[in-house]
Amino acid sequence: VLEFGAAENSYLPDGLKLDRHVGVGANKKLMEENSALTESMVVDLNNVVEEEGVDSDELKSLGAEKFDTILMANTIDFLTQPREVFRSAWALLKPGGSMIV
């Protein structure tokens, strides 16, 4: 699972343990409090390039590791250019995967 807008709590059910749950958020300290995350990265989801997506080499580096599920709970309201964030998300989603917004 790749979770955009990650912070101190996950929006997945309590007790659900995943082999890999990557958090992408704005605040490293808050993500460190989230015991559900197995990895995290600080990315400004409002720093985008038109028609290319989120401008983050770290996020783009995940491109070789596609995700079954991408979660964007309580995130879209804070995005200045959601279409570009969706563009980046789709690039990281496995064929047939799910994106939950």
PyMOL commands that place a pseudoatom at each C-alpha (Angstrom):
pseudoatom trace, name=CA, resn=VAL, resi=1, chain=A, elem=C, hetatm=0, pos=[0.000, 0.000, 0.000]
pseudoatom trace, name=CA, resn=LEU, resi=2, chain=A, elem=C, hetatm=0, pos=[1.139, 3.515, -0.853]
pseudoatom trace, name=CA, resn=GLU, resi=3, chain=A, elem=C, hetatm=0, pos=[-0.562, 6.153, 1.298]
pseudoatom trace, name=CA, resn=PHE, resi=4, chain=A, elem=C, hetatm=0, pos=[-0.535, 9.744, 0.051]
pseudoatom trace, name=CA, resn=GLY, resi=5, chain=A, elem=C, hetatm=0, pos=[-1.059, 12.329, 2.782]
pseudoatom trace, name=CA, resn=ALA, resi=6, chain=A, elem=C, hetatm=0, pos=[0.254, 10.050, 5.519]
pseudoatom trace, name=CA, resn=ALA, resi=7, chain=A, elem=C, hetatm=0, pos=[0.504, 11.390, 9.067]
pseudoatom trace, name=CA, resn=GLU, resi=8, chain=A, elem=C, hetatm=0, pos=[0.277, 10.003, 12.610]
pseudoatom trace, name=CA, resn=ASN, resi=9, chain=A, elem=C, hetatm=0, pos=[-2.694, 7.723, 11.897]
pseudoatom trace, name=CA, resn=SER, resi=10, chain=A, elem=C, hetatm=0, pos=[-3.506, 5.427, 9.027]
pseudoatom trace, name=CA, resn=TYR, resi=11, chain=A, elem=C, hetatm=0, pos=[-6.977, 5.202, 7.545]
pseudoatom trace, name=CA, resn=LEU, resi=12, chain=A, elem=C, hetatm=0, pos=[-6.699, 1.430, 7.302]
pseudoatom trace, name=CA, resn=PRO, resi=13, chain=A, elem=C, hetatm=0, pos=[-8.314, -0.775, 9.965]
pseudoatom trace, name=CA, resn=ASP, resi=14, chain=A, elem=C, hetatm=0, pos=[-6.489, -1.024, 13.300]
pseudoatom trace, name=CA, resn=GLY, resi=15, chain=A, elem=C, hetatm=0, pos=[-4.478, -4.201, 13.592]
pseudoatom trace, name=CA, resn=LEU, resi=16, chain=A, elem=C, hetatm=0, pos=[-4.067, -4.671, 9.842]
pseudoatom trace, name=CA, resn=LYS, resi=17, chain=A, elem=C, hetatm=0, pos=[-0.391, -5.475, 9.312]
pseudoatom trace, name=CA, resn=LEU, resi=18, chain=A, elem=C, hetatm=0, pos=[0.954, -5.207, 5.792]
pseudoatom trace, name=CA, resn=ASP, resi=19, chain=A, elem=C, hetatm=0, pos=[4.301, -6.381, 4.456]
pseudoatom trace, name=CA, resn=ARG, resi=20, chain=A, elem=C, hetatm=0, pos=[4.776, -2.947, 2.931]
pseudoatom trace, name=CA, resn=HIS, resi=21, chain=A, elem=C, hetatm=0, pos=[2.939, 0.266, 3.751]
pseudoatom trace, name=CA, resn=VAL, resi=22, chain=A, elem=C, hetatm=0, pos=[4.718, 3.350, 2.401]
pseudoatom trace, name=CA, resn=GLY, resi=23, chain=A, elem=C, hetatm=0, pos=[3.631, 6.731, 3.696]
pseudoatom trace, name=CA, resn=VAL, resi=24, chain=A, elem=C, hetatm=0, pos=[4.073, 9.899, 1.652]
pseudoatom trace, name=CA, resn=GLY, resi=25, chain=A, elem=C, hetatm=0, pos=[3.435, 12.995, 3.710]
pseudoatom trace, name=CA, resn=ALA, resi=26, chain=A, elem=C, hetatm=0, pos=[4.523, 16.488, 4.630]
pseudoatom trace, name=CA, resn=ASN, resi=27, chain=A, elem=C, hetatm=0, pos=[5.637, 15.871, 8.206]
pseudoatom trace, name=CA, resn=LYS, resi=28, chain=A, elem=C, hetatm=0, pos=[8.282, 13.259, 9.040]
pseudoatom trace, name=CA, resn=LYS, resi=29, chain=A, elem=C, hetatm=0, pos=[7.670, 13.508, 12.799]
pseudoatom trace, name=CA, resn=LEU, resi=30, chain=A, elem=C, hetatm=0, pos=[3.966, 12.704, 12.407]
pseudoatom trace, name=CA, resn=MET, resi=31, chain=A, elem=C, hetatm=0, pos=[4.693, 9.758, 10.118]
pseudoatom trace, name=CA, resn=GLU, resi=32, chain=A, elem=C, hetatm=0, pos=[7.178, 8.411, 12.685]
pseudoatom trace, name=CA, resn=GLU, resi=33, chain=A, elem=C, hetatm=0, pos=[4.238, 8.165, 15.130]
pseudoatom trace, name=CA, resn=ASN, resi=34, chain=A, elem=C, hetatm=0, pos=[2.305, 5.984, 12.664]
pseudoatom trace, name=CA, resn=SER, resi=35, chain=A, elem=C, hetatm=0, pos=[3.101, 2.382, 13.602]
pseudoatom trace, name=CA, resn=ALA, resi=36, chain=A, elem=C, hetatm=0, pos=[1.298, 1.060, 10.509]
pseudoatom trace, name=CA, resn=LEU, resi=37, chain=A, elem=C, hetatm=0, pos=[3.906, 2.512, 8.139]
pseudoatom trace, name=CA, resn=THR, resi=38, chain=A, elem=C, hetatm=0, pos=[6.872, 0.345, 7.195]
pseudoatom trace, name=CA, resn=GLU, resi=39, chain=A, elem=C, hetatm=0, pos=[8.519, 3.179, 5.217]
pseudoatom trace, name=CA, resn=SER, resi=40, chain=A, elem=C, hetatm=0, pos=[7.957, 6.893, 4.817]
pseudoatom trace, name=CA, resn=MET, resi=41, chain=A, elem=C, hetatm=0, pos=[9.114, 9.839, 2.739]
pseudoatom trace, name=CA, resn=VAL, resi=42, chain=A, elem=C, hetatm=0, pos=[8.547, 13.556, 3.033]
pseudoatom trace, name=CA, resn=VAL, resi=43, chain=A, elem=C, hetatm=0, pos=[7.134, 14.943, -0.208]
pseudoatom trace, name=CA, resn=ASP, resi=44, chain=A, elem=C, hetatm=0, pos=[5.358, 18.220, -0.931]
pseudoatom trace, name=CA, resn=LEU, resi=45, chain=A, elem=C, hetatm=0, pos=[2.364, 17.009, -2.941]
pseudoatom trace, name=CA, resn=ASN, resi=46, chain=A, elem=C, hetatm=0, pos=[1.679, 20.598, -4.007]
pseudoatom trace, name=CA, resn=ASN, resi=47, chain=A, elem=C, hetatm=0, pos=[5.051, 20.866, -5.721]
pseudoatom trace, name=CA, resn=VAL, resi=48, chain=A, elem=C, hetatm=0, pos=[4.054, 19.668, -9.183]
pseudoatom trace, name=CA, resn=VAL, resi=49, chain=A, elem=C, hetatm=0, pos=[5.079, 20.051, -12.805]
pseudoatom trace, name=CA, resn=GLU, resi=50, chain=A, elem=C, hetatm=0, pos=[2.184, 20.547, -15.215]
pseudoatom trace, name=CA, resn=GLU, resi=51, chain=A, elem=C, hetatm=0, pos=[1.427, 17.414, -17.251]
pseudoatom trace, name=CA, resn=GLU, resi=52, chain=A, elem=C, hetatm=0, pos=[4.150, 15.464, -15.373]
pseudoatom trace, name=CA, resn=GLY, resi=53, chain=A, elem=C, hetatm=0, pos=[2.941, 15.093, -11.800]
pseudoatom trace, name=CA, resn=VAL, resi=54, chain=A, elem=C, hetatm=0, pos=[4.553, 15.576, -8.405]
pseudoatom trace, name=CA, resn=ASP, resi=55, chain=A, elem=C, hetatm=0, pos=[8.067, 16.971, -8.634]
pseudoatom trace, name=CA, resn=SER, resi=56, chain=A, elem=C, hetatm=0, pos=[9.882, 14.504, -6.370]
pseudoatom trace, name=CA, resn=ASP, resi=57, chain=A, elem=C, hetatm=0, pos=[12.766, 12.286, -7.406]
pseudoatom trace, name=CA, resn=GLU, resi=58, chain=A, elem=C, hetatm=0, pos=[12.203, 10.137, -4.324]
pseudoatom trace, name=CA, resn=LEU, resi=59, chain=A, elem=C, hetatm=0, pos=[8.566, 9.523, -5.246]
pseudoatom trace, name=CA, resn=LYS, resi=60, chain=A, elem=C, hetatm=0, pos=[9.482, 8.861, -8.889]
pseudoatom trace, name=CA, resn=SER, resi=61, chain=A, elem=C, hetatm=0, pos=[12.086, 6.329, -7.732]
pseudoatom trace, name=CA, resn=LEU, resi=62, chain=A, elem=C, hetatm=0, pos=[9.206, 4.130, -6.539]
pseudoatom trace, name=CA, resn=GLY, resi=63, chain=A, elem=C, hetatm=0, pos=[8.157, 3.734, -10.179]
pseudoatom trace, name=CA, resn=ALA, resi=64, chain=A, elem=C, hetatm=0, pos=[9.901, 0.400, -10.525]
pseudoatom trace, name=CA, resn=GLU, resi=65, chain=A, elem=C, hetatm=0, pos=[7.971, -0.887, -7.485]
pseudoatom trace, name=CA, resn=LYS, resi=66, chain=A, elem=C, hetatm=0, pos=[4.310, -0.660, -8.452]
pseudoatom trace, name=CA, resn=PHE, resi=67, chain=A, elem=C, hetatm=0, pos=[1.670, -0.811, -5.713]
pseudoatom trace, name=CA, resn=ASP, resi=68, chain=A, elem=C, hetatm=0, pos=[-1.522, -2.892, -5.507]
pseudoatom trace, name=CA, resn=THR, resi=69, chain=A, elem=C, hetatm=0, pos=[-3.331, -0.130, -3.636]
pseudoatom trace, name=CA, resn=ILE, resi=70, chain=A, elem=C, hetatm=0, pos=[-2.928, 3.608, -3.320]
pseudoatom trace, name=CA, resn=LEU, resi=71, chain=A, elem=C, hetatm=0, pos=[-4.783, 5.353, -0.515]
pseudoatom trace, name=CA, resn=MET, resi=72, chain=A, elem=C, hetatm=0, pos=[-5.567, 9.087, -0.482]
pseudoatom trace, name=CA, resn=ALA, resi=73, chain=A, elem=C, hetatm=0, pos=[-7.851, 9.597, 2.522]
pseudoatom trace, name=CA, resn=ASN, resi=74, chain=A, elem=C, hetatm=0, pos=[-8.373, 13.141, 3.793]
pseudoatom trace, name=CA, resn=THR, resi=75, chain=A, elem=C, hetatm=0, pos=[-5.804, 14.418, 1.290]
pseudoatom trace, name=CA, resn=ILE, resi=76, chain=A, elem=C, hetatm=0, pos=[-7.486, 15.806, -1.805]
pseudoatom trace, name=CA, resn=ASP, resi=77, chain=A, elem=C, hetatm=0, pos=[-8.874, 18.860, 0.039]
pseudoatom trace, name=CA, resn=PHE, resi=78, chain=A, elem=C, hetatm=0, pos=[-5.322, 20.032, 0.684]
pseudoatom trace, name=CA, resn=LEU, resi=79, chain=A, elem=C, hetatm=0, pos=[-4.029, 19.642, -2.882]
pseudoatom trace, name=CA, resn=THR, resi=80, chain=A, elem=C, hetatm=0, pos=[-3.634, 22.693, -5.086]
pseudoatom trace, name=CA, resn=GLN, resi=81, chain=A, elem=C, hetatm=0, pos=[-3.408, 20.580, -8.271]
pseudoatom trace, name=CA, resn=PRO, resi=82, chain=A, elem=C, hetatm=0, pos=[-5.027, 17.200, -7.556]
pseudoatom trace, name=CA, resn=ARG, resi=83, chain=A, elem=C, hetatm=0, pos=[-4.927, 16.143, -11.203]
pseudoatom trace, name=CA, resn=GLU, resi=84, chain=A, elem=C, hetatm=0, pos=[-1.119, 16.156, -11.122]
pseudoatom trace, name=CA, resn=VAL, resi=85, chain=A, elem=C, hetatm=0, pos=[-1.058, 14.145, -7.904]
pseudoatom trace, name=CA, resn=PHE, resi=86, chain=A, elem=C, hetatm=0, pos=[-3.449, 11.627, -9.466]
pseudoatom trace, name=CA, resn=ARG, resi=87, chain=A, elem=C, hetatm=0, pos=[-1.115, 11.452, -12.475]
pseudoatom trace, name=CA, resn=SER, resi=88, chain=A, elem=C, hetatm=0, pos=[1.762, 10.468, -10.173]
pseudoatom trace, name=CA, resn=ALA, resi=89, chain=A, elem=C, hetatm=0, pos=[-0.421, 7.981, -8.307]
pseudoatom trace, name=CA, resn=TRP, resi=90, chain=A, elem=C, hetatm=0, pos=[-1.557, 6.222, -11.485]
pseudoatom trace, name=CA, resn=ALA, resi=91, chain=A, elem=C, hetatm=0, pos=[2.070, 5.880, -12.571]
pseudoatom trace, name=CA, resn=LEU, resi=92, chain=A, elem=C, hetatm=0, pos=[2.788, 3.991, -9.333]
pseudoatom trace, name=CA, resn=LEU, resi=93, chain=A, elem=C, hetatm=0, pos=[-0.284, 1.728, -9.458]
pseudoatom trace, name=CA, resn=LYS, resi=94, chain=A, elem=C, hetatm=0, pos=[-0.063, -1.838, -10.737]
pseudoatom trace, name=CA, resn=PRO, resi=95, chain=A, elem=C, hetatm=0, pos=[-2.386, -2.730, -13.614]
pseudoatom trace, name=CA, resn=GLY, resi=96, chain=A, elem=C, hetatm=0, pos=[-5.692, -3.774, -12.064]
pseudoatom trace, name=CA, resn=GLY, resi=97, chain=A, elem=C, hetatm=0, pos=[-4.786, -2.077, -8.773]
pseudoatom trace, name=CA, resn=SER, resi=98, chain=A, elem=C, hetatm=0, pos=[-7.070, 0.141, -6.724]
pseudoatom trace, name=CA, resn=MET, resi=99, chain=A, elem=C, hetatm=0, pos=[-6.830, 3.783, -5.832]
pseudoatom trace, name=CA, resn=ILE, resi=100, chain=A, elem=C, hetatm=0, pos=[-9.015, 4.792, -2.891]
pseudoatom trace, name=CA, resn=VAL, resi=101, chain=A, elem=C, hetatm=0, pos=[-9.764, 8.504, -2.582]
for i in range(1, 101): cmd.bond("trace and resi %d" % i, "trace and resi %d" % (i + 1))
show_as sticks, trace
zoom trace
